[in-house]
Each structure stands twice: as structure tokens, then as C-alpha cells.
Amino acid sequence: MDGDLPLGRRIAVFRKLRGWTQEGLALRLNRSISWVTKVERGERRVDSMSVLLELSRALSVPVHQLAGNEDRHRNPGAADEGMLRLRRVLDRSAGIEPRADRPTRPVGSLTEEASSLRRLYNTSDRGFSASVPLLGDLIVEARAASSHGDESERLLAQTALANLYRLASLELRRQGDYGRARLAVDRALLTAEGAGDELLVASVSATLTVQLMMQGDPEDAVALALDAVDMVRRGVTARHDRASHSVIQGALRLYAAQAAARAGDAFDAEAMLKIAVDIAAESGRDRERHCLIFGPTNVQIQTVGMLVDLQRPRDAVAKAAGLRADRAGSVSRSCYHHIHVARAHGMLGNDDAMLDSLTAAYHIAPRFVCHDPLARDQVRDLVRRKRSIDERLRCLANAMRVLD
């Protein structure tokens, strides 16, 4: 299907492919026929990620296919030279050679640069967007290095390549390019499997688990995370340090719990969360291994979000009290904590507290929050509910361009 079709027409096409009338889709969405009609005609905008996910689940169509190029058009900055280079590299799995003006570097240098990009993503309010111009070329170099040299060098290059693909998936997802984000994480998984490192495969599976949740497939996310947990149990060897094993298994359990909560399965969510809590308590502190961060603070942050997903906003607010999200080791995690708390306050009708939390997230990482769909949805809801928009809300709404 043409990715440039308006969203309403895409919804109509997928509905007809299912053989449904507008009434049939309305019943599955628990909405009126008039609502469906107006959306398909383009008379009513679908400007909320939560509504887009509802449509995605009802039509059994991945979000990126349903949305087409909608999100890409909202982010014109994504079309810079570096992002275009990255997309071109991902679209062609082979045939792009390293640039002649870039000297061949040892594998250790590529590995260190991949690690530097990850550190930048964790600590910068821009993620690693400033390094996007380098990302496509690094992937090409790592591809070339993974097929040359001795076995140890090839394995190092494959590890670096898998992690670069994961970083690419995060940036593409943030830019709204969900199709290529999924392509990038699939490439990461294939590369990790080629390296033969079970923990690397499991850690990439954790990234894919989050991708599936973002696409509105929480049940598949749970299954993938638990399969990866079993693989870690079977495949761990003496060459894997205990901390890496703990971080990866704990993160997988935590993501599985989060996905179960998104699916509305409170029993499984709480059971898997308990295991994650026990692993975090044993580890004693938050650590990063294989591009995953896990520990007590991260468990608490994710627990707040899960309580919101399970429609328990009062418990979420209580759990968040006194939590030091700045200890999570990641700017994005700190932001998401405040965004989750804002969601809880919104469910309770505490608009001022909701705005406080959104403002706190914005102060931590303005660019990150401005691109986040959940944050944008909440600011948009506040604007709609408020009889009069005060200066603080107006500034936040203008920064996110939700008043356009």
C-alpha cells in the first residue's frame, strides 16, 4: 500500500481487506459509526498514539503499517543527510562500501565508538541524535570488519554491529520511522545470532521486546522475552560474567512484566515483576551490560508505569513518592518516570500535578520529551480540558507543537 495515503484512507483499506463494514469496526473499537466515518473521510484527526494503538489492535495491523508516513511528515528534521544515509544503509543489506575518505580502523576503535554512542544516548538530552551523521558509516564499517580478520576480531565486529543496529532502531523509532526501526532490530538479532553469543542474542531480544510493545503487540512481547530468559538459562557459560547474566535476565523479566501489564494481564505482570525485584535486590545497584540497564531504581521506575497501565493510578503516585529517577543511569528512563507519573495524575484528574510532572520531564530532556508520543498526548489532553491555558502550559504546548 502507498505509504503516502492519508491515515483515514489507510484505515478504510485495511477495514475492507478484513471484510468489515464501518459498523463492524465501530463495534470492535467500542465507538460510534459516525466516529469511524469521520476518521476515514479525514474529517476527524487521529492525533493520539493511544487511539492509533486501538486501531492497530482492532485491524491486526502493525502501527507502522497503519500510520504509513504520517509520523515521518511530522518530523521534517529526520530528513537530514545523516538520517538519509542511515536509511539507505538499512535498506540495502549489502553493496554499500565504506567511504574512501574514512581510513580503515581497527575493530577496537569501532567497538569503542559504538560504546560512546550508547553513553551519549543515556546521558544527553538529545539521545544520540548529534551522532546520527556517523551512525550509517559506522554500520557499514562494522559490516566490512565482521567479514575480515581472525575469529576474535570478527566476533568483536559482529558485537559492535549488533549494538549499532540497536542504536539505529532507537533513533528511527523516535523519529516515527517504525518500519525501519523494526528492520534495524531484526538485523541486530541476526548479527547477534551469527556471533554465537547467547547473552548478546538475549539482550537484542530485550530491545525487540520493547519494539513489539511500541507496535501494540504486548502478547508477542511477553512470549519473546520469556523465550530469551530460557535461552539465557540454557546458554550461560563460564565466559559470561555474573553481572551480565543478572542484568539481562532481570531486564527481560521486567520487560515481560511491563508487556503483560500493557496486555491487561495483572496476574502474570505481578508474578514476573516479583522475579525482577528479587534479581534487582540481589544485584544491589543499577548496572549496564550489553546496552541494557537494570537494577533497583529501574525496577521502581518501570513499576510505576506498570501500575498506570493496570489502571492503578493512586498506587502509581504512591510508589513514585521519593523515587530518585536521576539514579537510573539514563536520561530517557528519568523522563519516562515523570511521564508515567503525569499519566497517573491525569487519570486522577489532578491537572496541576500532571503539568508539574510533564514540566519536570521537559526540563530534563526537552528534545526527547517533544518527540515522545505519550508526552504529546498528555499535553494535548491538558490543552483540551483546561478552560484557560496558563503561560506554563502554553509554553510546553508550543514547544511540542500541539497547538498547531
N, C-alpha and C positions, 0 to 999 in steps of 0.2 A: 504494500500500500504506500502511496505517496506520503512521505513524512511531512510535506508542507500543507496537507489538507487541514482545514480548521478543526479544532478539537470536537466540536459538535457533530460535524460530518463523519469524523472517525468513529465516534460513539455509535452513530446511526449505522455505519457499515458493519461494525462488529456485532451490533444487535441483530441485524438482518442475517448475518452469517450464522447466528445461533438459531435463526428461525423464529425469533420472538417479535411480538408486537410491542408498541410503546407501552401498552398496559402491562405486558409481561415483565418488561424491565422495571417499570414503576413498582410493581408488586415486590420484586426481588430487592429493590432499594428501600422499600417502605416509604415511597414518595408519591406525589400525585402525578397523573398522566400529563397535566399541564406543565409540571416542572421538567419532565423528560422532553416534552415537545419544545419548550423554550430553549433548553440546553442544546438540543440537536439543531435548532434553527440559528443558534448563535445569539439569541435574544437574552439569554441569561449566562453569565460567565461562571466557569468552574475555576474559582480563584483560591481554592483551599486544597492543600495536599491531602487532608483527611477525606474530602469528598472524592478526590481523584482516586484514592485508595479504595473507597467504597465501590466506585465504578469498575475499577480494575478487578476486584474480587468478584463482583456480580457477573462480569463478562468473561471471567477467566482469561484475562489478557494482561501480560506484564505491564507495569506502569509506563516503562519507556516506550513500548509499542503504542499504547493508548495515547500518550501525550505527544508522540511524534517530535516535532521540532519546537514545540511551544516553549519549553524551558530554555532552549538554546537562544531563541529570539529575545528572551528577557535578559540575557546576559551577553550583550554585544562585545564586552571586553574579552570574552573567551576566544574571539576570532583573531587574536594576535599571532604573530609569526611563530612563537614558540608553541602555542597550542595547536596551530595548524600542522606544524612539524610533528608533534606528538600524535595527533590523529592519523596523519599519513603513515607514520611508523607502525601504528597499531593495525591499520587497515591492510598493511602488507607485511605478512609474517616473514618474508624474505625478500631479497633483491635490493634493499637499501644498504649501501655501503657506508662505513664511517667517513666523515668529511675529511678531505685531503688536508685541510688546514689545521686539523687536530692531530697532534702526534700520538702514536700508539703508546698506551700507558700500561704499566704492569697491573696485574689483576688486583694487587693490594690497594692500588690507588683508586680503582673503580669501587672496590668494597668500601673504602673509607668515604668516598663521595656519596655513595648510597646511604651510608650511616649518617652523614652530615645532613642530607636532605630530610631524613626521618627526624633528626633532632630539631631541625628548623620547623618541621610540621608540628612538633609537640610544643614548641616554645614561642613561636611567632604568632602575632595576631592576624597574620595573613596566611597561615598554614605554610605551605612551601611554594605559593604562587610566584614569588620572586625568582624561584629556581626553575620554573617551568621551561624557560628557554633552553636549559641544559638537559632536561629530562629525556626528550626524544633522542638526542645524540648519545646520552649515556646508555640508553636501552640498546641502541644499535651497536655501540662498542662492546657492551656486555654480551650481546648475542655472538659477536665475532669471537670474543675471548673464550666463550663457552665451548667452542669447537676447535680450539688450538691449545698447545702446551701439554704438559703432563696431566695425569689424572687429578692430582690435588689442585692444580690451577684451574682446571675445567670445573671442578666441583665448587671452588670459590666463586668463579664467574657465574655459575648457574644460581648459586645462592644470592649473589648481588642482583642478578637479572630478575629473579622471582620477587625480590623486595622492591626493585624499581617498578615492576609491573603493578605491585600492590599500591605503591605511592601514586602511580598514574591513575589507578582506579579511584582512589580517594579524591583526587583533584577533578577528574572528569565527572564524578558523581556530584560534587559540589557545584560544578558548572551546569548541571542539568543534563549532561550527555550520558544517560543511563545505559544506552546500548553499548557504547564503547567502554564504559566503566565495567560492565559485566564481561566484555571481551578481554579487558586487561586482567581482571582477576582470574578468568579462565586460563589465560596464558601463564599467569603466575603459578597456578596449580599444576599445569602440565610441566612447567620448568622444574618445579619442586619435586614432582614425581620422577623426572629424569635424573635429578641429583641423587635420588635414593635416600634422602634424609627424612625419616618418619616425622620428626618434630617440625621440620620446615613445612612438610605437607600439611600437618595438623594446624600449624599457625596460619597458613594460607587459607585453610578451610574455615578458620575463625573469621577471616576477612570476608570470605564468601557468605558466611552465615549472616553477617551484618548486611551485606548486599541484598540477600534474599528478604530480610526483614524490611529493608527500604523499598523493595519492589512489591511489598504486600503479600509475601509468601511465608508467613511465620511457621506454618506446619513443616514445610520443607526445610526451613532454617533449623528447627529443633532436630529433625532427623539427621541432617548433615553434621551438626555439632556433636551429637551423641555417637555417630559413626566414627568421627575423628577421635573422640575420647577413647573408644575401644581400640582404635589403631595405635594410639599413644601407649595404652596399657600393654599391647602385644609387642610393639616395636621398640620400646625403650631399651637402650643398651648402656654399657659402661662408658661409652664415649659421650653420652648425654649427661650434662651436669644436673644435679637435683633441682637447682633453682629454675632452669629452663623447663624441666618437666612440670614443676609446680605451677609456673606462670601459664603455660599453655593449657594444661588440663583445667586449671582454675578459670581461665578466660573462656574456654569452651563451655564449661558448666554455667558460667554467668550469662553468656550469650544465649545458651539454650533456655535458661530460666526467663530471660527477657523476651525471647521469641514466644515461649509458652504463654507469658502474660499478654503479649500482643494478640495471641490467638484466643484469649479469654479462658485459658486452662489454669485456674488458680492452684489446683492441687499439684500438678506437675511443676508449675513455676516455683511454688514454695519448696517442694522437695529438692529440686535442683539448686535453688538458691541456698538451701541449708548446706549442701555439699560444698558449694563455692565459699560460703562463710567459713566453714571448717578449714578448707585449704588456705584461705587468706589468713586465718588466725595462726595456723602453723607456720606460714611464711614470715609473719611478723611485720612486714613492711611492704610497700609497693615497689615492684621491680619491673624492669623492661627486659624482655628476651624475645628474639625473633620478631621484632616490631610489634609486640603486644605488651601492654602494661596491665599488671594485675596485682592486687593486694587489698588490704582492709579499706583504704579510702575509696578505691574504685568500686568495691563491692557496695559500700554505702551509697555512693552516687547512683549506681545502677538500681539499687533497691528503691530509691526514691522514685525513679522513673517507672519502675515496675508497679509500684503502688498506685501511681496515677493511671497506668494502663489498666489496672484491675479495678478502677473506679473507687479508689480509697483515698481521696484527696486529703482528708484530715490526718490519716496515718502518714501520708507522704510529707505533709508540712511538719508534723511532729518529728519524723525521722530526720528531716533536713536541719532541724534546730541544732545549732552548734557544730554542724559539719564543716570542716575546713577543706573546701573543694580545691583550694590552691595547692594542696599537698598531693593532688592526683598525678602530677608529673606531666600533665597535658593541658594545653590551653583549651582545646576542644572539649575535653571532659569537664573542665571548670565551667565553660559556657553552658554545656548541656545540663549541668546540675541546676543552674539558675533558670534555664528554660523549663525544665521539669517542674521546679517549684512554682514558676509562673503559671504553668498549666493547672497545677493543684489549686492555686489561689483563684484562677479563673473559674474552675468547677465549683468553688465555694462562693463565687460572687464577690470576692474581695478584690475589686478592680485596682485600688491603690497599691495593695501589696503585690498584685500581678505586675503592675507597671514598675514597681521598685525592683523586682527580680529581673525583668527584661532589661531595665536600665543597667543593672549590675552586670549582666551578660554582655551588653553592648560596650561597657567601659573596659571589659577585659579584652575583647577582640571585636572591634567594630565591623571589620570586613567579613569576618566569619559569620557573625550574627545576621548581618544584612542579607547573606545568601541562604541562611537556613530556613527551610520551608515551615518548620514548626513555629519558629520565632515570628516569621512574617504573618502566619495565620493568626497568631495571638494578638499582634499589634493591630491587624486589620479588624479583628473582632472587637478590640477595645474601642477603636475609632467608631465602629458602628453602634456600640452600646452607649457611649458617652453622649450626653445631651450637649455638652460643651467640651471642646478639646483644649486642655491646658497647654502651656508652652512646652512642657517636657514631653508630653505625648506627641505634640505636633512635630517637634524636632526629631523624635525617634521615627515617626511615620514618614517624614520627609527623607530621612537618611535611608530608609528601606524602600522608598518609592512606592508605598502602598496608598498614597493619596493621588497618584497619577490617574 
